[in-house]
Amino acid sequence: VPKSAVLWTGKRAVVYVKLPNREHNSFIYREVILGEDAGNFYIVKKGLEAGEEIASNGVFKIDASAQLAGKKSMINPTGGKVATGHNHGGGAAGDGKKMDMSKMDMPPEIKVDKSKVPGAFQEQLGRVVTRYLSLKDDLVDDNPEIHAHVQAMQKALKQVDMSLVLEDAHNVWMKALKGLNNDLKQLGQEVNLEAQRKLFLTLSKTLADVTQKLGVKMESGQTLYLEYCPMADNNKGGFWLGTEKKIRNPYFGQAMSTCGEVKGEIK
């Protein structure tokens, strides 16, 4: 299965299986056991049947909707409403009903072969991420003086050569670029720390999505991690990118700097 389809939860790996013969896209939570790492894919040893389709894009959004609905999810594998605070367990048991995704703003299922994305593009994207990390560190340190790092990220974005990616990869990048530029423009005008963190949520989501789809090469050869805090955004949860497994939470800063967990690597 594509790596973008897999959600990591420590010993468990989770995918969302598409239910056949439905008028609208519907998915159901499934735990699987992974085998070998095959580049952009994982071999599934147990948990899927031949011919089953899985979600490979928008997986985090599907999982977040399941969590909010009290159904089985990555954070809450037994189902039930998730409690607030650090108690990440479930309340009443979930009803096990399948999710109808027809009313969700689902992204199109665009599949990109990352092995065909030029390394030069992935390196340029890595420079964007490096500037993003400086911005993230400002928020971790409760520092609202982010504007120099916002401008540095905007400059790095302008230096990404969009002509290097073609067809579906180009479409993925252009959509992400629009979102990133919009969020950075608003961040550049915002002086309130909590408002900055709210904008950083969407910036991080877009950057995480595009790096997973197109691949990224960090300047220093560092490993890029996808990290998550279930309490961010009023307990809706929020992702961000980092280069170390030690959690440094940009959404709570020094108040709860270690709240969160690593969900996986982005390559």
C-alpha positions in Angstrom: 0.0 0.0 0.0 1.2 3.6 -0.5 2.9 5.1 2.5 0.5 8.0 2.4 -2.4 5.6 3.2 -0.9 4.4 6.5 -1.4 6.0 9.9 1.1 5.1 12.5 0.1 4.5 16.2 3.1 2.8 17.7 2.6 -1.0 17.4 -0.5 -0.6 15.3 -0.8 0.7 11.7 -4.1 1.9 10.5 -5.7 2.3 7.0 -9.2 3.3 5.9 -10.8 0.8 3.6 -13.2 2.0 0.9 -16.6 0.3 1.1 -17.7 -1.0 -2.3 -21.0 -0.3 -4.1 -21.7 3.0 -2.3 -23.1 6.1 -4.1 -20.7 8.3 -2.1 -17.2 7.5 -0.8 -17.4 5.7 2.5 -14.5 4.3 4.5 -14.1 2.0 7.5 -11.2 1.9 10.0 -8.9 -1.2 9.7 -5.8 -2.2 11.7 -3.1 -3.9 9.6 0.2 -5.5 10.2 3.0 -4.2 7.9 5.9 -6.1 6.4 8.8 -4.7 4.4 9.4 -1.1 3.5 9.2 -1.0 -0.3 10.3 2.6 -1.0 7.1 4.6 -1.4 5.0 1.6 -0.3 4.6 -0.9 2.5 4.0 -4.6 2.2 0.8 -5.5 4.2 1.3 -8.9 5.9 -2.2 -9.0 7.5 -5.4 -7.1 7.6 -6.3 -6.5 3.9 -7.7 -8.7 1.2 -6.7 -8.7 -2.4 -8.7 -6.2 -4.4 -9.7 -4.0 -1.5 -9.4 -0.2 -2.1 -8.0 2.1 0.6 -7.8 5.9 1.0 -4.4 7.2 0.1 -5.1 10.9 0.2 -7.0 12.9 2.9 -6.5 10.0 5.4 -5.8 12.3 8.3 -9.1 14.2 7.6 -11.0 10.9 7.5 -9.5 9.9 10.8 -10.2 13.2 12.4 -13.9 13.0 11.4 -14.1 9.5 12.8 -12.6 10.7 16.1 -15.0 13.6 16.4 -18.0 11.3 15.6 -16.9 8.9 18.4 -16.1 6.1 16.0 -12.9 4.0 15.8 -9.9 6.2 15.0 -6.1 6.3 15.2 -6.3 8.1 18.6 -9.2 6.1 19.9 -9.2 2.5 18.5 -12.1 1.4 20.7 -14.5 4.1 19.6 -16.5 6.4 21.7 -16.2 10.1 22.3 -12.7 11.2 23.2 -12.3 12.8 26.5 -10.7 16.3 26.8 -7.3 16.9 28.4 -4.6 14.3 28.5 -7.0 11.4 28.9 -7.0 10.2 25.3 -9.1 7.2 26.0 -12.7 6.7 24.9 -16.0 7.3 26.7 -18.9 5.1 25.8 -18.2 2.4 23.3 -18.6 3.3 19.6 -21.5 2.0 17.6 -19.2 0.7 14.9 -21.3 2.3 12.1 -19.5 3.1 8.9 -18.7 6.7 8.0 -20.5 8.4 5.1 -17.9 10.8 3.7 -20.4 12.3 1.2 -20.9 15.5 3.3 -17.2 16.1 3.9 -15.0 18.4 1.9 -12.8 15.5 0.6 -9.7 16.2 -1.5 -9.6 14.5 -4.9 -7.8 11.2 -5.0 -4.7 12.3 -6.9 -2.0 9.7 -6.8 1.6 10.8 -7.4 4.5 8.5 -7.9 7.1 10.2 -5.7 9.9 8.3 -7.3 9.2 10.3 -10.5 9.3 13.7 -8.7 12.7 15.3 -9.5 15.2 15.4 -6.7 15.8 19.1 -7.4 12.2 19.9 -6.7 12.2 17.9 -3.4 15.4 19.8 -2.4 13.7 23.1 -3.0 10.7 21.9 -1.0 13.1 20.9 1.8 14.4 24.5 1.9 10.8 25.7 2.4 10.4 23.2 5.3 13.6 24.5 6.9 12.2 28.0 7.0 8.9 26.6 8.3 10.8 24.9 11.2 12.2 28.3 12.3 8.7 29.7 12.3 7.5 26.7 14.3 10.3 27.2 16.9 9.1 30.8 17.4 5.7 29.4 18.4 7.2 26.8 20.6 9.0 29.6 22.4 5.9 31.7 22.7 7.5 34.3 20.5 5.0 36.3 18.4 7.9 38.0 16.5 7.6 35.6 13.6 7.6 38.0 10.7 11.2 37.6 9.6 10.7 33.8 9.5 7.4 34.2 7.6 9.2 36.3 5.0 12.0 33.8 4.7 9.5 31.0 4.0 7.7 33.2 1.4 11.1 33.8 -0.3 11.8 30.0 -0.3 8.4 29.3 -1.8 9.1 31.8 -4.7 12.3 29.9 -5.4 10.6 26.6 -5.9 10.6 25.8 -9.7 7.0 24.7 -10.5 8.1 23.7 -14.0 10.0 20.7 -12.5 6.8 18.9 -11.7 4.3 17.8 -14.4 0.7 16.6 -14.7 -0.8 15.4 -11.3 2.3 16.4 -9.4 2.1 19.9 -10.8 -1.6 20.1 -9.9 -0.8 19.0 -6.3 1.9 21.6 -6.0 -0.1 24.4 -7.4 -3.0 23.7 -5.0 -0.7 23.6 -2.1 1.2 26.7 -3.2 -2.0 28.7 -3.2 -2.8 27.6 0.4 0.7 28.2 1.7 0.9 31.7 0.2 -2.5 32.6 1.6 -1.6 31.4 5.2 1.8 33.1 5.1 0.2 36.4 3.9 -2.2 36.3 6.9 0.6 35.3 9.3 2.7 38.2 8.1 -0.1 40.6 9.2 -1.0 38.9 12.5 0.6 40.0 15.8 -1.5 37.9 18.3 0.2 34.7 19.3 -3.0 32.6 19.5 -4.2 33.8 16.1 -0.8 33.0 14.7 -1.1 29.4 16.1 -4.5 29.1 14.5 -3.1 30.0 11.1 -0.1 27.7 11.7 -2.5 24.8 11.9 -3.6 25.2 8.3 -0.2 26.0 7.1 1.2 22.8 8.7 -1.7 20.7 7.3 -1.0 21.9 3.8 2.8 21.5 4.1 2.5 18.0 5.6 0.1 16.9 2.9 2.2 18.2 0.0 5.5 16.8 1.4 3.9 13.4 1.8 2.6 13.4 -1.7 5.6 14.8 -3.5 8.5 13.8 -1.2 11.0 16.1 0.4 14.8 16.2 0.8 16.0 18.2 3.8 19.1 20.4 3.3 21.0 18.7 6.2 19.8 15.2 5.5 17.7 15.3 8.6 14.7 13.0 9.0 11.4 14.8 8.8 8.7 13.7 11.2 4.9 14.2 11.2 3.9 15.0 14.8 0.4 15.4 16.3 -1.3 16.8 19.4 -4.9 15.6 20.0 -5.5 18.7 22.3 -4.7 21.3 19.7 -7.4 23.5 18.1 -9.8 23.0 21.1 -9.3 19.2 21.1 -9.9 18.8 17.4 -6.2 17.9 17.0 -3.4 19.4 15.0 -0.4 18.2 13.1 3.0 19.8 12.5 6.4 18.9 11.1 9.6 18.5 13.0 13.1 17.0 12.7 13.5 15.4 16.0 11.4 12.8 17.9 11.4 14.9 21.0 8.1 16.7 21.0 8.2 20.5 20.9 4.6 21.6 20.6 3.9 24.9 18.7 0.3 25.0 19.6 0.8 25.2 23.4 4.3 26.5 23.6 6.0 26.4 27.0 2.7 25.7 28.8 2.7 22.1 27.4 5.7 21.9 25.1 5.9 18.1 25.3 2.2 17.3 24.6 1.9 15.2 21.5 3.5 12.2 19.7 5.3 11.3 16.5 3.1 9.8 13.9 5.6 8.8 11.2 8.4 9.9 8.9 8.0 11.9 5.7 10.5 11.1 2.9 
